[in-house]
Structures are given as C-alpha cells and as structure tokens.
C-alpha cells in the first residue's frame, strides 16, 4: 500500500492511498480558504448513561448538491476547488470539515448536566474518483485496499492516547440520511467506547470468560454448519444473515478466525474478507435491480491499550428496506423501548439473498 500525506489550504489533512506508487506534484485543494475552528462538545444523558455530542455548525454542511457541485469530485477548475485533487490515486481520506468530534474541542458550556470537550476525530473516506460508482462495483483489489486503509487509519488515530474507539462506517442512500451520493464513508474516533459497541463488548467478554473462545467466531462456525442463512463462506471469511436479525436483510461479515481489528488482518484474511463484502454488496444491488440503501458499520477492538482477546472484527449491515414497496423506520418500540419488532424471518430474507446471483468479477 502506498500513501501520500498533504495539507489543505484550510489546514485539514488529506491522505491519498493506492496500490501503486502515487506521483509527486499533487496539491491538496479545499473549497474553503480558512479553518473551521470546529468546537463541538459533549453533554451527559443521565437517564441513558451516555454522552451526546453537539455541533450546531453541521447545519451548514453541503446537502445533496447537483452533480456539478459535488464537493467529493476531483477538482477540474482550480478557481472552483473541491475536496479531491487530480492525480493517480485510488482512495482519499481527509479531515471532515464539519466534525461531530474534534481534537480542537475546548471549553464546553456549563449546564445543569455534565459536559466535556468532544475531543475525538472525524474523517471522510472517498472510495473512488468515480462519482456514480459504488463500493460494490469496485474491483476486489480496491476493496482489499480499503480494508488496509481502515487498518492504517485505526492505527494512526487510535494511537492518540485519549482515543478509545475507532468506528469506520458507510451510509448509502437518502433513506439513511446521506447528504452526498459520491461513494464514500466516514471514520469516527471517540474519546470513550460508545454505548452500542460497549454493550457488545460486555457480551463478548462474558462469553470469553465462560468458554475461552470468541462469541462471534463460534456463531460463524455454527452458521456455517447450519447453512440456512449463509451468503458467502470462504477459507477465511463468512457473510450471513444473523438468526437474531433486527432489520430485514441485515447481514454480518467477518473473518472466521479470531481477529480483533483491521490491523490484525493477515493478507489471506483481507483478500477473503473483500470477497465476502463484495458478494453482499452485489446481492443487495441485484435484489431489486436498483441501488440498495444501507448503513454498514465495522466493529473492532477498542484502542484503549487493552488486549481484548474477546473481540472480533466484523461488519453489520442495517438496510431500511422492509418489502419491495415500504421502508422500515424505527418506531415506538424500537426508539421508546429499545426492543426491535420484526415481521419477517431471517431465514426468509437469507433465502431471498441466496437466490441473487453475484459475480465477483463484476465492476462498474
């Protein structure tokens, strides 16, 4: 993996990645001349026992612009710069101009609930220079590179002493709130372990202490043996609809052997994990022959200095689709009680996805 680090005119960092050497002479552009001086802050929710971040300036971020004003497109006219430069590279990562967490956060307001600086970090990860492509349409070599990039970013950001969790994710589709349709994801780095991964880690830890093995690895083994919900099974990776799915067409993707984070992936694991990921994305897009919205979240070990042998790197896909004509949004029981109500069986959606052809050689 090759990379080149640059600084934008407004002071933000840009890192370019490629499987091939990146030529010299590339200059980092920015649509903004001056720094944002972002100053988000945290407020404690005493009933839920969790932090909430506040960044009112995010209301000013670009929202679903027409193609000619795509800020993630490559800069063609220096007089009208975007976020990406021209040049030979495959993936670009840059500091979010409108972060919910910032290393510069300071002096939170004094309120009737505890507050704190939102001392984290937010990055944008652009998967391709092609604005009309998608992650699933990219070649396997690009998806492998992306897995390596996520590992590099986790190591770099997680190396900051106060960062305890690094979460890569992709929102795809207006149905899940995407503001820019150019293929991209984000990375959030938190000064604490957020409540959702913290709860999963507690379950993994309890299982590990009782059995001495990984909960998710054992689940993957059982799913492979059962076969009803498996979408892909390779030598080193698996994708399946979990028997406990809370969303229609929910899918989990993971290495089959213990692997705590992206940096711990071996080359064979990374190669097979890329296959599993592409298979899932292709099945999604061919299910109804239209772009399939989803939230893809990757969970990995905290970066808090602990060993975490209980933790397993894995992705969870949360698609909003309920049927061909309706969307499933979170409603009273999900938001109010935290208990999800499903009216379609995981075995049914797994069977639908199993019938969808997916050719690994397929690309845009």
Helices and strands as residue ranges (DSSP letters): E 2-7, E 13-18, E 41-45, E 50-54, G 56-60, G 67-69, G 78-80, E 91-95, E 115-117, E 121-126, G 135-137, H 140-158, E 165-172, G 174-176, E 184-190, H 195-211, H 215-226, E 230-233, E 237-240, E 251-255, G 262-264, H 267-287, E 294-299, E 314-318, I 332-337, H 346-354
